[in-house]
Amino acid sequence: MIKKILSLFFIILAFFCSSQTDSAFSQSDRALKQRKQLKFDSITQKFKKDSAHIYRFQKLRPFLGLDNRNSFIKDVPVNVRGIQFGVVINERHTTGVGFYGVNGNTSKNVKTKLGNEDALTTLQLNYITLFYQYALIDKKHFELDIPLELGLGGFDVKTVSQKDGRILQDKKGGLIPLGFGLNFVYKPLKQIGISAMIGYRLVAEKNPTLNFNGLYYSVGLAFDIRQIIRDIRFYGFKRPKYRRAIKRLSAV
């Protein structure tokens, strides 16, 4: 009888110990899952915070632009090359300084005292501008800007005989260019677009025989360097970093 009682006691004790062990393991497993979830939530929140910082709205940011225009001076096609440095304010207003230069030449027949003579005319024109551009429309895939500029510079128009290199004519002077126009940008992607600009140039200069007034236009690609840098930081560094962290956490 005593043996049966002892056997029953040990069976009950073993069952109780087993249930306590299972309960301890269950509590430990739940605690581990809770810690993993807390770490996962922390990583997710940091990822969202870093992503928002990369793509944050900026009230003031630097601007750099290459400006390559086609134009006509006295019915002669010329290429105006420039570079712009400035700032973008509230994503609507762009202002700064631009540096431009023209180097062109054309062959023509010049009438001199000795008769008609073949000559080569070269043009050098350099000027600096203060520019302002307003983003009238700024949508996801379309942008319309109004650029304005006022500058100061100088020119040198030289006509040289092709026969013996004599200078037949040399005109130098200062000028004040004023430009205004429209700039259209179609953006199929956030990082790159197609731009088309058309405008008119008014030039005040002392020599009345010269006329630098005229239309200018340009067609080319528009790169959003800021967006490219943002995407490199996000897709190249931040997202892979957090993906690796979540993968290590999942393997625990």
C-alpha positions as CSV (number, residue, x, y, z in Angstrom):
1,M,0.0,0.0,0.0
2,I,2.8,2.3,1.0
3,K,4.6,1.5,-2.3
4,K,1.5,2.5,-4.3
5,I,1.2,5.8,-2.4
6,L,4.9,6.6,-3.0
7,S,4.6,5.7,-6.7
8,L,1.6,7.9,-7.1
9,F,3.4,10.7,-5.3
10,F,6.4,10.5,-7.6
11,I,4.2,10.4,-10.7
12,I,2.4,13.6,-9.5
13,L,5.7,15.3,-8.7
14,A,7.2,14.4,-12.1
15,F,4.1,15.7,-13.9
16,F,4.2,18.9,-11.8
17,C,8.0,19.5,-12.5
18,S,7.4,18.8,-16.2
19,S,4.6,21.3,-16.4
20,Q,6.6,23.9,-14.6
21,T,9.5,23.3,-17.0
22,D,7.2,23.7,-20.1
23,S,5.8,26.8,-18.6
24,A,9.3,28.3,-18.0
25,F,10.3,27.4,-21.6
26,S,7.1,29.0,-22.9
27,Q,7.7,32.2,-21.0
28,S,11.3,32.3,-22.2
29,D,10.2,31.9,-25.8
30,R,7.6,34.6,-25.5
31,A,10.2,36.9,-23.9
32,L,12.6,36.2,-26.8
33,K,9.9,36.9,-29.3
34,Q,9.0,40.2,-27.6
35,R,12.7,41.3,-27.5
36,K,13.0,40.5,-31.2
37,Q,9.8,42.4,-32.0
38,L,11.1,45.4,-30.0
39,K,14.4,45.3,-31.9
40,F,12.5,45.0,-35.2
41,D,10.3,47.9,-34.4
42,S,13.3,50.0,-33.4
43,I,15.1,49.2,-36.7
44,T,12.0,50.0,-38.7
45,Q,11.6,53.4,-37.0
46,K,15.2,54.3,-37.5
47,F,14.9,53.3,-41.2
48,K,11.8,55.5,-41.6
49,K,13.6,58.4,-39.9
50,D,16.7,58.1,-42.0
51,S,14.7,57.8,-45.2
52,A,12.7,60.9,-44.4
53,H,15.9,62.8,-43.6
54,I,17.4,61.9,-47.0
55,Y,14.3,63.0,-49.0
56,R,13.4,65.9,-46.7
57,F,12.2,69.3,-48.0
58,Q,15.0,71.9,-48.1
59,K,14.3,75.6,-47.8
60,L,17.8,76.4,-49.2
61,R,20.1,74.3,-51.3
62,P,23.0,74.9,-53.8
63,F,22.4,75.0,-57.5
64,L,24.8,74.2,-60.4
65,G,23.7,74.3,-64.0
66,L,25.3,74.0,-67.5
67,D,23.7,76.3,-70.0
68,N,24.3,75.6,-73.7
69,R,22.3,77.8,-76.0
70,N,22.0,78.3,-79.7
71,S,21.4,81.7,-81.1
72,F,22.0,84.1,-84.0
73,I,24.1,87.2,-84.2
74,K,23.7,89.2,-87.4
75,D,22.0,86.1,-89.0
76,V,25.1,84.0,-88.1
77,P,24.4,80.9,-85.9
78,V,26.5,80.9,-82.7
79,N,26.7,78.7,-79.7
80,V,26.6,80.4,-76.3
81,R,28.2,78.3,-73.5
82,G,27.7,79.1,-69.9
83,I,27.8,77.8,-66.3
84,Q,25.5,78.9,-63.4
85,F,26.2,78.9,-59.7
86,G,23.4,79.8,-57.2
87,V,20.9,78.7,-54.7
88,V,17.3,77.2,-54.8
89,I,14.9,78.8,-52.3
90,N,11.8,76.8,-51.2
91,E,12.0,74.7,-54.4
92,R,10.5,77.6,-56.4
93,H,13.1,80.4,-56.7
94,T,16.5,79.9,-58.2
95,T,19.0,82.8,-58.2
96,G,22.7,83.2,-58.7
97,V,25.5,84.2,-61.1
98,G,26.2,82.9,-64.6
99,F,29.3,83.1,-66.8
100,Y,28.9,82.9,-70.6
101,G,31.1,83.0,-73.6
102,V,30.8,82.9,-77.4
103,N,33.5,81.9,-79.8
104,G,32.4,81.9,-83.5
105,N,33.7,82.6,-86.9
106,T,32.3,82.9,-90.4
107,S,33.7,83.4,-93.9
108,K,32.3,86.2,-96.0
109,N,33.1,88.5,-98.9
110,V,34.2,92.0,-97.7
111,K,34.3,95.0,-99.9
112,T,37.4,97.1,-99.5
113,K,39.1,100.0,-101.3
114,L,41.0,97.5,-103.4
115,G,37.9,95.6,-104.4
116,N,36.2,92.5,-103.0
117,E,38.3,90.4,-100.7
118,D,37.7,87.1,-99.0
119,A,37.8,87.5,-95.2
120,L,37.3,85.6,-92.0
121,T,35.3,87.3,-89.2
122,T,35.8,86.1,-85.7
123,L,33.6,86.9,-82.7
124,Q,34.6,86.8,-79.0
125,L,31.9,87.7,-76.6
126,N,32.1,87.1,-72.8
127,Y,29.8,88.3,-70.1
128,I,28.6,87.6,-66.5
129,T,24.9,87.7,-65.5
130,L,22.8,87.8,-62.4
131,F,19.9,85.4,-63.0
132,Y,16.6,84.5,-61.5
133,Q,14.3,81.7,-62.4
134,Y,10.8,81.1,-61.0
135,A,9.2,77.6,-61.2
136,L,5.7,78.5,-62.4
137,I,4.6,74.9,-62.6
138,D,6.4,72.1,-60.8
139,K,4.6,68.7,-61.2
140,K,5.9,65.2,-60.9
141,H,6.5,64.8,-64.7
142,F,6.4,68.4,-65.9
143,E,8.0,71.7,-65.0
144,L,7.7,75.2,-66.5
145,D,10.2,77.9,-65.5
146,I,10.5,81.6,-66.2
147,P,14.2,82.6,-66.4
148,L,15.4,86.2,-66.3
149,E,18.9,87.6,-66.5
150,L,20.8,90.8,-66.5
151,G,24.5,90.9,-67.4
152,L,27.6,92.9,-68.1
153,G,30.5,92.0,-70.5
154,G,32.4,92.8,-73.6
155,F,32.9,91.8,-77.3
156,D,35.6,91.8,-80.0
157,V,34.6,91.4,-83.6
158,K,37.6,91.1,-85.9
159,T,37.7,90.7,-89.7
160,V,40.9,89.4,-91.2
161,S,41.9,89.0,-94.9
162,Q,42.2,85.3,-95.8
163,K,44.8,86.3,-98.4
164,D,47.5,87.8,-96.3
165,G,46.1,88.0,-92.8
166,R,45.6,91.7,-92.7
167,I,43.1,93.0,-90.1
168,L,40.4,94.7,-92.2
169,Q,38.2,95.6,-89.3
170,D,38.3,95.3,-85.5
171,K,35.5,96.4,-83.2
172,K,35.6,96.1,-79.5
173,G,33.3,97.4,-76.8
174,G,31.1,96.7,-73.8
175,L,27.6,95.4,-73.6
176,I,24.7,94.9,-71.2
177,P,22.6,91.8,-72.1
178,L,19.1,91.3,-70.8
179,G,17.4,88.0,-71.4
180,F,14.0,86.5,-70.6
181,G,12.2,83.3,-71.8
182,L,10.5,80.0,-70.9
183,N,12.0,76.7,-69.9
184,F,10.0,73.5,-70.3
185,V,11.1,70.3,-68.6
186,Y,9.5,66.9,-69.2
187,K,10.5,64.4,-66.5
188,P,9.7,60.7,-67.3
189,L,12.0,59.8,-64.4
190,K,12.8,61.7,-61.2
191,Q,16.5,61.8,-61.9
192,I,16.5,62.8,-65.6
193,G,14.3,64.8,-68.0
194,I,14.2,66.5,-71.4
195,S,14.4,70.3,-71.4
196,A,13.6,72.9,-74.0
197,M,14.2,76.6,-73.6
198,I,13.3,79.5,-75.8
199,G,13.9,83.2,-75.1
200,Y,15.0,86.6,-76.4
201,R,18.1,88.6,-75.8
202,L,18.2,92.4,-75.7
203,V,21.7,93.9,-75.7
204,A,22.7,97.5,-75.1
205,E,26.1,98.4,-76.6
206,K,27.7,101.6,-77.8
207,N,28.4,100.6,-81.4
208,P,25.2,101.1,-83.4
209,T,26.4,99.1,-86.4
210,L,26.4,95.9,-84.4
211,N,23.2,94.1,-83.3
212,F,23.5,91.3,-80.7
213,N,19.7,91.2,-80.2
214,G,18.0,88.0,-81.1
215,L,16.3,84.7,-80.1
216,Y,18.0,81.9,-78.3
217,Y,17.0,78.3,-77.8
218,S,18.3,75.1,-76.4
219,V,17.2,71.4,-76.3
220,G,18.9,68.9,-74.1
221,L,18.9,66.6,-71.1
222,A,18.2,67.8,-67.6
223,F,19.8,65.9,-64.7
224,D,18.5,66.3,-61.1
225,I,21.9,65.9,-59.4
226,R,20.3,66.2,-56.0
227,Q,17.8,63.4,-56.7
228,I,20.6,61.2,-58.0
229,I,22.6,61.8,-54.8
230,R,19.5,61.1,-52.7
231,D,18.8,57.8,-54.5
232,I,22.5,56.7,-54.2
233,R,22.4,57.4,-50.4
234,F,19.1,55.6,-50.0
235,Y,19.3,52.6,-52.4
236,G,23.1,52.2,-52.2
237,F,23.7,52.6,-48.5
238,K,20.8,53.1,-46.1
239,R,18.3,50.4,-47.4
240,P,20.9,47.6,-47.7
241,K,22.2,48.5,-44.2
242,Y,18.8,48.0,-42.6
243,R,18.0,44.9,-44.6
244,R,21.2,43.3,-43.3
245,A,20.2,44.3,-39.8
246,I,16.8,42.7,-40.1
247,K,18.3,39.6,-41.7
248,R,20.7,39.2,-38.8
249,L,17.8,39.6,-36.3
250,S,15.7,37.0,-38.1
251,A,18.5,34.5,-37.9
252,V,18.7,34.7,-34.1
